[in-house]
Amino acid sequence: MAFVSQIGFRRATSPHRSKPSVRFRKTTSGAGGGTVSKSVPLREKRIDIQIDEEAKQIRMGVNPEGVSCGKNGSFSCSIFVFKLVGSESIALTDGGDGWWYGSYGNSQESRS
């Protein structure tokens, strides 16, 4: 039997790794909040969330005047965002312009 060094080996990416997404929620205090997945590079930055109600799309990006996104991806937002978007997980795609885009309203989840 031969020993093989594990130095330099990297774990192969697995299909269960997080996909770029965001999810909004209503906190226990009644405020709005959300979480971005690990694969969205907005953690530990100040972010802006913009909504296009007609197209049912959101976009998120870095803005020095935005809300703080924590190390774990959590951020605060207006309860209006949750009521508008709901609690569904929204897949995000990199627009290549510094913004991450997603569409909402594709499922029939409760928005209370």
C-alpha positions in Angstrom: 0.0 0.0 0.0 1.3 3.5 -0.9 0.6 6.6 1.1 -0.6 9.7 -0.9 -0.3 13.2 0.5 -3.5 15.1 0.9 -1.7 18.5 0.7 -2.9 20.5 -2.3 -6.1 18.3 -2.8 -9.2 20.3 -3.2 -12.7 19.0 -2.6 -14.5 18.6 -5.9 -17.5 20.9 -6.3 -20.7 19.0 -5.7 -24.1 19.5 -7.2 -25.6 20.4 -3.8 -23.4 23.6 -3.5 -25.5 26.7 -3.2 -26.7 28.3 -6.4 -26.8 32.1 -6.6 -30.1 33.1 -4.9 -31.8 35.4 -2.4 -34.8 34.8 -0.1 -36.8 37.4 1.8 -38.5 36.9 5.1 -40.6 38.5 7.8 -38.7 38.5 11.1 -40.3 37.6 14.4 -40.4 41.4 15.3 -42.4 42.0 12.1 -39.5 43.7 10.2 -38.3 42.6 6.8 -35.1 40.7 6.1 -33.3 38.5 3.7 -30.4 36.2 3.0 -28.2 35.8 -0.1 -26.5 32.5 -0.8 -22.8 31.9 -0.4 -22.3 32.0 -4.2 -23.4 35.6 -4.5 -20.4 37.9 -3.8 -22.4 40.5 -1.8 -21.7 39.2 1.7 -20.0 41.7 4.1 -20.8 44.6 1.7 -23.4 47.3 1.7 -26.1 46.4 -0.9 -29.0 48.0 -2.7 -32.1 46.0 -3.7 -34.1 47.4 -6.6 -37.5 46.1 -7.7 -39.3 46.3 -11.1 -42.9 45.6 -10.2 -44.1 45.5 -13.8 -41.5 43.0 -15.0 -41.5 41.2 -11.5 -37.8 41.4 -11.4 -35.3 42.4 -8.7 -31.6 43.3 -8.9 -29.1 43.6 -6.2 -25.7 45.2 -6.2 -23.1 47.0 -4.1 -24.0 50.5 -3.0 -22.1 52.5 -0.3 -25.4 53.9 0.9 -27.2 50.5 1.0 -28.0 48.1 3.8 -25.3 46.0 5.4 -25.1 42.4 4.4 -23.5 40.3 7.1 -20.9 37.6 6.9 -23.7 34.9 6.9 -25.5 36.7 4.0 -28.3 38.2 6.2 -29.5 41.7 5.7 -32.4 43.9 6.8 -34.9 45.5 4.4 -38.3 47.0 4.3 -41.3 44.7 5.0 -42.6 46.1 1.8 -40.0 44.1 -0.1 -41.2 40.9 1.5 -44.8 41.7 0.9 -44.1 42.4 -2.8 -41.7 39.6 -3.5 -42.8 36.9 -1.0 -40.7 34.2 0.7 -39.8 32.1 -2.4 -36.1 31.5 -3.2 -35.2 33.7 -6.1 -32.5 32.5 -8.4 -30.0 35.2 -9.3 -27.8 35.6 -12.3 -24.7 37.9 -12.7 -25.6 40.6 -15.2 -21.9 41.4 -15.7 -22.6 45.0 -14.8 -22.2 44.7 -11.1 -25.8 43.7 -10.5 -27.4 40.4 -9.8 -30.8 39.8 -11.4 -33.7 37.6 -10.6 -37.4 37.1 -11.3 -40.1 36.6 -8.7 -43.7 35.7 -8.6 -43.3 32.3 -10.3 -44.9 30.3 -7.4 -48.1 30.7 -5.4 -46.6 31.0 -1.9 -48.3 32.9 0.9 -47.1 36.4 1.4 -48.4 37.2 4.9 
